[in-house]
Amino acid sequence: MDINNLLKQINPNSYLSVDNGHGILLSKEEVETLAKYQINFYACHNISELLMYLEEIIDENITDDEELEAIITKLQEMHYYNETHK
C-alpha cells in the first residue's frame, strides 16, 4: 500500500492537539465535535468549566452523543491526573 494513500485514510492531522489558550488540550477531531454542537471550547477557562458545560448538555437531554461522552471521559481523566497530588 502506498504511504500517501494510507496517510489520507488515517488523517493524522485530526489527532494533533489544539490548545484553547487556557491549557485545555483536545484533538482537532474533538474540537470539531464540540463545534458541531455549538460548544465554544475556547471560551472555557479550565477543564472543570468545560466538563460542567458538557455534562449539562447531556443532562438536559439535548444529546446523548457517544462522541461527547468520550470527550467527557477524556477530560475527567485529564482533570484527575492534573489535579491529584502525587
N, C-alpha and C positions, 0 to 999 in steps of 0.2 A: 504494500500500500504506500502511496506517495505521502510523504510527511506533510506537505502543504494541504492535501485533502483532509488528512487526519486533524490538523490544527483547525481547519474550518469547521469540522464536525464537533470538536471539543470546545472551541471558542474559549481559549484560556484567559482572554481579557475579561470575561464575565466574572472571573473569580478574583480579580485584583481587588484589594481593599480600598475603600473610599472612606476618608476621614471627614466627619461633618464639622470639623473645626473645634469640637469640644471633646475630642478623644474617643468618640464612638466610631468603631470601625466595622463596616459591613461590606460585603461583596457588591460589585456593580449589579449583579442579578438581584440581590436582596433589596438594594435601593430602588431598582425598577419595580419590584413587587410592591414596595411601600408606595411608590408613586402611583401605581395602578389604583390604589385605594385613597389617593389624595392625602397621604400622610407625609408631612414635611419633616423628614429626618434631620434636616439641617437646623431646624428651629429648637430641637431638644438639647438641653444643656448637660444632660447626663443620662446614663443608662436607665436609672430609676424612672426618670421622667418619660422616656420613650416606652419603657415597659408598662407603666401605668396607662399611657395612652393606648397602646396596642391591646392590653387586657380589657380596657373599657370598650373598645370597638367590638371585641369578640363577645364580651358580656352582654352588650346591648343587642346581640344577635344581628348586627349589621352584616357579619360574615362569619363563617367557621372555616375559613380557608386554611388548608394544611400548610401552605407556604407561610402564612402569618404565624401559625403555631410553631413552625420550625424556626422562624426568626426569634420568636419569644424564647424558645428553649435555648438557642444560642446566646441571646442576651442575658438570660438568667445565669448561664454558666460563666459568661464573661464577668458579670457582676459578682458572682460568688468568688471567683478566683482573684479578682481585683480588690475586693473589699475584705476578704478573710485575712486576718493577721496570722501569719505562719510562724 
